[in-house]
């Protein structure tokens, strides 16, 4: 039995972006969808959506940050 990979569709991305905008959350698209957004077209199927937000917004909205994702101190940028 072949497992199908999950797909993040363009309509899924638009829905998520609208949700962030509706709640006035500043965010950055990253990864494959970020590149496709800059190109203005979907270049390949995507299994996920990479979004970057300020760390304090994660706590504000009850999001848990996995331990393997370290916070980057602003002083190191």
Rosetta constraint file for C-alpha pairs under 8 A:
AtomPair CA 5 CA 47 HARMONIC 6.94 0.50
AtomPair CA 6 CA 47 HARMONIC 5.33 0.50
AtomPair CA 6 CA 48 HARMONIC 7.92 0.50
AtomPair CA 7 CA 45 HARMONIC 6.74 0.50
AtomPair CA 7 CA 46 HARMONIC 5.62 0.50
AtomPair CA 7 CA 47 HARMONIC 4.33 0.50
AtomPair CA 7 CA 48 HARMONIC 6.83 0.50
AtomPair CA 8 CA 12 HARMONIC 6.08 0.50
AtomPair CA 8 CA 13 HARMONIC 7.03 0.50
AtomPair CA 8 CA 45 HARMONIC 7.53 0.50
AtomPair CA 8 CA 46 HARMONIC 5.42 0.50
AtomPair CA 8 CA 47 HARMONIC 5.11 0.50
AtomPair CA 8 CA 48 HARMONIC 5.32 0.50
AtomPair CA 8 CA 49 HARMONIC 6.81 0.50
AtomPair CA 9 CA 13 HARMONIC 6.42 0.50
AtomPair CA 9 CA 45 HARMONIC 7.68 0.50
AtomPair CA 9 CA 46 HARMONIC 7.21 0.50
AtomPair CA 10 CA 14 HARMONIC 6.25 0.50
AtomPair CA 10 CA 42 HARMONIC 7.65 0.50
AtomPair CA 11 CA 15 HARMONIC 6.13 0.50
AtomPair CA 12 CA 16 HARMONIC 6.28 0.50
AtomPair CA 13 CA 17 HARMONIC 6.13 0.50
AtomPair CA 13 CA 49 HARMONIC 7.23 0.50
AtomPair CA 14 CA 18 HARMONIC 6.07 0.50
AtomPair CA 15 CA 19 HARMONIC 6.24 0.50
AtomPair CA 16 CA 20 HARMONIC 6.31 0.50
AtomPair CA 17 CA 21 HARMONIC 6.12 0.50
AtomPair CA 18 CA 22 HARMONIC 5.88 0.50
AtomPair CA 19 CA 23 HARMONIC 6.37 0.50
AtomPair CA 20 CA 24 HARMONIC 6.10 0.50
AtomPair CA 20 CA 25 HARMONIC 5.11 0.50
AtomPair CA 20 CA 26 HARMONIC 7.32 0.50
AtomPair CA 20 CA 27 HARMONIC 7.62 0.50
AtomPair CA 21 CA 25 HARMONIC 5.93 0.50
AtomPair CA 21 CA 26 HARMONIC 7.56 0.50
AtomPair CA 25 CA 57 HARMONIC 7.86 0.50
AtomPair CA 26 CA 53 HARMONIC 6.64 0.50
AtomPair CA 26 CA 54 HARMONIC 7.97 0.50
AtomPair CA 27 CA 51 HARMONIC 6.54 0.50
AtomPair CA 27 CA 52 HARMONIC 5.62 0.50
AtomPair CA 27 CA 53 HARMONIC 4.83 0.50
AtomPair CA 27 CA 54 HARMONIC 7.69 0.50
AtomPair CA 28 CA 51 HARMONIC 5.56 0.50
AtomPair CA 28 CA 52 HARMONIC 5.04 0.50
AtomPair CA 28 CA 53 HARMONIC 6.63 0.50
AtomPair CA 29 CA 33 HARMONIC 6.81 0.50
AtomPair CA 29 CA 34 HARMONIC 4.68 0.50
AtomPair CA 29 CA 49 HARMONIC 7.72 0.50
AtomPair CA 29 CA 50 HARMONIC 6.06 0.50
AtomPair CA 29 CA 51 HARMONIC 4.80 0.50
AtomPair CA 29 CA 52 HARMONIC 6.54 0.50
AtomPair CA 30 CA 34 HARMONIC 4.42 0.50
AtomPair CA 30 CA 35 HARMONIC 7.25 0.50
AtomPair CA 30 CA 49 HARMONIC 7.63 0.50
AtomPair CA 30 CA 50 HARMONIC 5.00 0.50
AtomPair CA 30 CA 51 HARMONIC 5.62 0.50
AtomPair CA 30 CA 52 HARMONIC 6.93 0.50
AtomPair CA 31 CA 35 HARMONIC 6.48 0.50
AtomPair CA 31 CA 49 HARMONIC 7.41 0.50
AtomPair CA 31 CA 50 HARMONIC 5.64 0.50
AtomPair CA 32 CA 36 HARMONIC 6.22 0.50
AtomPair CA 32 CA 46 HARMONIC 7.04 0.50
AtomPair CA 32 CA 49 HARMONIC 7.74 0.50
AtomPair CA 32 CA 50 HARMONIC 7.81 0.50
AtomPair CA 33 CA 37 HARMONIC 5.96 0.50
AtomPair CA 33 CA 42 HARMONIC 7.58 0.50
AtomPair CA 33 CA 46 HARMONIC 7.36 0.50
AtomPair CA 33 CA 49 HARMONIC 6.41 0.50
AtomPair CA 33 CA 50 HARMONIC 7.36 0.50
AtomPair CA 34 CA 38 HARMONIC 6.45 0.50
AtomPair CA 34 CA 50 HARMONIC 7.75 0.50
AtomPair CA 35 CA 39 HARMONIC 6.30 0.50
AtomPair CA 36 CA 40 HARMONIC 5.92 0.50
AtomPair CA 36 CA 41 HARMONIC 5.44 0.50
AtomPair CA 36 CA 42 HARMONIC 5.24 0.50
AtomPair CA 36 CA 43 HARMONIC 6.33 0.50
AtomPair CA 37 CA 41 HARMONIC 6.51 0.50
AtomPair CA 37 CA 42 HARMONIC 7.61 0.50
AtomPair CA 53 CA 57 HARMONIC 6.71 0.50
AtomPair CA 53 CA 58 HARMONIC 7.24 0.50
AtomPair CA 54 CA 58 HARMONIC 6.94 0.50
AtomPair CA 55 CA 59 HARMONIC 7.02 0.50
AtomPair CA 55 CA 71 HARMONIC 7.36 0.50
AtomPair CA 56 CA 60 HARMONIC 6.28 0.50
AtomPair CA 57 CA 61 HARMONIC 6.21 0.50
AtomPair CA 58 CA 62 HARMONIC 6.12 0.50
AtomPair CA 58 CA 63 HARMONIC 4.81 0.50
AtomPair CA 58 CA 64 HARMONIC 6.89 0.50
AtomPair CA 58 CA 65 HARMONIC 7.53 0.50
AtomPair CA 59 CA 63 HARMONIC 5.72 0.50
AtomPair CA 59 CA 64 HARMONIC 7.19 0.50
AtomPair CA 65 CA 69 HARMONIC 6.76 0.50
AtomPair CA 72 CA 76 HARMONIC 7.05 0.50
AtomPair CA 72 CA 77 HARMONIC 7.78 0.50
AtomPair CA 73 CA 77 HARMONIC 7.27 0.50
